[in-house]
Amino acid sequence: MFPIVADTNVVLAAVLSNGPSRKLVQQAILGKIRLLASFEMVEELDRVLERDFPKLDKDEITDAYLALALIVAPKEKVNAVKGDSSDDKLFECALEGKAEYIVSYDKKVLDVKKFRGITVAKPEAILEKL
């Protein structure tokens, strides 16, 4: 089981469609990967669900995410994403949880490619490794 950090866009894609993001979450349920998250990431998911998807059951989705993910409390602040410091929380979480991968569909996050030994990739690339 290797640890990964999933960006909010990947978590939402897992909820909304039956594509690679959902398959990745299914691998976490099966224990093949370990999802890591921080409270800041959970708060972002909550905000986005409330703002963009008011018809979805925000509490149910957030509770399922909390049950599946290992919550870490990052101690180190980093500046990894050029032009969008709000995504640095992914890298802070990954460093604290010793993640091997950050999974995202966000171009600015993907442009980082590698950060202090952590590979940034789309869900499809991670699924190929399983």
C-alpha positions as CSV (number, residue, x, y, z in Angstrom):
1,M,0.0,0.0,0.0
2,F,1.5,3.3,-1.0
3,P,0.4,6.7,0.2
4,I,-1.1,9.3,-2.2
5,V,-2.7,12.8,-1.8
6,A,-5.7,13.4,-4.1
7,D,-6.6,16.9,-5.1
8,T,-10.2,18.0,-4.6
9,N,-10.8,17.8,-8.3
10,V,-9.9,14.1,-8.2
11,V,-12.2,13.5,-5.2
12,L,-15.1,15.3,-7.0
13,A,-14.5,13.3,-10.2
14,A,-14.7,10.1,-8.2
15,V,-18.1,11.2,-6.8
16,L,-19.5,12.5,-10.1
17,S,-18.3,9.9,-12.7
18,N,-17.3,6.3,-13.1
19,G,-13.8,7.1,-14.5
20,P,-10.2,6.8,-13.3
21,S,-10.7,8.9,-10.2
22,R,-13.4,6.5,-8.9
23,K,-11.2,3.5,-9.7
24,L,-8.5,5.1,-7.7
25,V,-10.8,5.6,-4.7
26,Q,-11.9,2.0,-5.1
27,Q,-8.2,1.0,-4.8
28,A,-8.1,2.9,-1.6
29,I,-11.1,1.1,-0.3
30,L,-9.4,-2.2,-1.2
31,G,-6.3,-1.2,0.7
32,K,-4.0,-1.0,-2.3
33,I,-3.3,2.7,-1.8
34,R,-3.6,5.0,1.2
35,L,-5.3,8.3,0.8
36,L,-3.8,11.1,2.8
37,A,-5.5,14.4,3.6
38,S,-5.2,17.4,5.8
39,F,-8.0,19.3,7.5
40,E,-7.4,22.2,5.1
41,M,-8.1,19.8,2.2
42,V,-11.3,18.5,3.9
43,E,-12.4,22.1,4.4
44,E,-11.8,22.9,0.7
45,L,-13.8,19.8,-0.4
46,D,-16.7,21.0,1.9
47,R,-16.6,24.5,0.5
48,V,-16.6,23.3,-3.1
49,L,-19.4,20.9,-2.6
50,E,-21.5,23.6,-0.9
51,R,-20.7,26.2,-3.6
52,D,-20.8,24.1,-6.8
53,F,-22.8,21.0,-6.0
54,P,-25.6,22.1,-3.6
55,K,-27.8,19.1,-4.6
56,L,-25.2,16.6,-3.5
57,D,-25.2,15.4,0.1
58,K,-22.1,17.3,1.3
59,D,-22.0,15.7,4.8
60,E,-22.2,12.2,3.4
61,I,-19.4,12.8,0.9
62,T,-17.2,14.5,3.5
63,D,-17.8,11.8,6.0
64,A,-16.9,9.1,3.5
65,Y,-13.7,11.0,2.6
66,L,-12.8,11.3,6.3
67,A,-13.4,7.6,6.9
68,L,-11.2,6.7,4.0
69,A,-8.3,9.1,4.3
70,L,-5.6,9.3,6.9
71,I,-5.6,12.8,8.3
72,V,-2.2,14.4,8.8
73,A,-1.3,17.8,10.2
74,P,1.4,19.4,8.1
75,K,4.0,21.3,10.0
76,E,6.0,22.6,7.1
77,K,4.8,25.4,4.7
78,V,6.1,25.1,1.1
79,N,5.9,27.1,-2.1
80,A,5.6,24.4,-4.7
81,V,2.9,25.6,-7.2
82,K,3.7,28.7,-9.2
83,G,0.7,31.0,-9.5
84,D,-1.6,29.2,-7.1
85,S,-0.3,29.1,-3.5
86,S,-3.7,27.6,-2.4
87,D,-2.5,24.3,-3.9
88,D,0.6,24.2,-1.8
89,K,-1.5,22.4,0.9
90,L,-1.3,19.2,-1.3
91,F,2.5,19.3,-1.1
92,E,2.5,20.1,2.6
93,C,0.2,17.1,3.2
94,A,2.2,14.8,1.0
95,L,5.5,15.7,2.8
96,E,4.0,15.2,6.2
97,G,2.4,11.9,5.2
98,K,5.4,10.7,3.2
99,A,3.3,10.3,0.1
100,E,4.7,8.9,-3.1
101,Y,2.2,10.7,-5.3
102,I,0.0,13.7,-5.6
103,V,-2.9,13.0,-7.9
104,S,-4.6,15.9,-9.7
105,Y,-6.2,17.2,-12.9
106,D,-5.1,20.8,-12.2
107,K,-2.6,21.9,-14.8
108,K,-0.7,24.1,-12.4
109,V,-0.3,21.2,-10.0
110,L,0.6,18.8,-12.7
111,D,3.2,21.2,-14.1
112,V,5.2,20.7,-10.9
113,K,5.9,17.0,-12.0
114,K,8.1,16.2,-9.0
115,F,8.7,17.8,-5.7
116,R,11.2,16.6,-3.1
117,G,10.7,13.0,-4.2
118,I,6.9,13.2,-4.7
119,T,5.6,12.5,-8.2
120,V,2.6,14.5,-9.4
121,A,0.4,12.7,-11.9
122,K,-3.2,12.2,-13.1
123,P,-5.2,9.2,-11.7
124,E,-4.7,7.2,-14.9
125,A,-0.9,7.1,-14.4
126,I,-1.3,5.8,-10.8
127,L,-3.8,3.2,-11.9
128,E,-1.2,1.9,-14.4
129,K,1.2,1.3,-11.5
130,L,-1.2,-0.9,-9.6
